[in-house]
């Protein structure tokens, strides 16, 4: 495992915890700004998945890569709709049961594990792609930590437990980083798995979350995310 992979993993994990702290200390933030960030992240994530993760996975693993990406997409879809179907990116304002909060956490652990796999796999291709994947992961880590911690608080958990839930997501990300270099299966197919899960998070979690928001701000933020990825890509992969 490279030092860069470990540092990127630690930074991503810290962003999960930072999101939880923002909720537990009752910090105020703009919901409009959070929505714009999520929309921007969706555009960035879809771009990295379609323009780099999927093509590079085919170059690295061959024709089976798209099949693996599809399998990862389907698996996380099934997980989200059985274990984490009540989870959404944003602060939970309704009372929920402890079962719901724990189920959402379990469902997200797979997703955050693949975040780590994506970062480590991108770095195996090159520092440029690794940096782009890290940015894509980082963009949704704060909202993710905010969301899971607020879900735990809505279920009646103490603040310390809400922060620990976000910490578990961060630890899962670090585990994904570490195991990618240790397990041959992840070394070979990690890019394909990352492509499928990243595409799911953007297209099935983030985009539907924001479709009912009025005005042009959300679609423009999405387009800006795509445009920013293209601009960053032209520099990082030059």
MOMOFEN-V908836 format. One record per helix or strand. SS is the DSSP state (2 for helix, 1 for strand). FROM is the first residue (numbers start at 1). TO is the last residue. If there is no record, write none. Layout:
SS,FROM,TO  SS,FROM,TO
This chain:
2,3,24  2,31,61  2,65,82  2,98,125  2,127,154  2,159,182  2,184,210  2,217,236
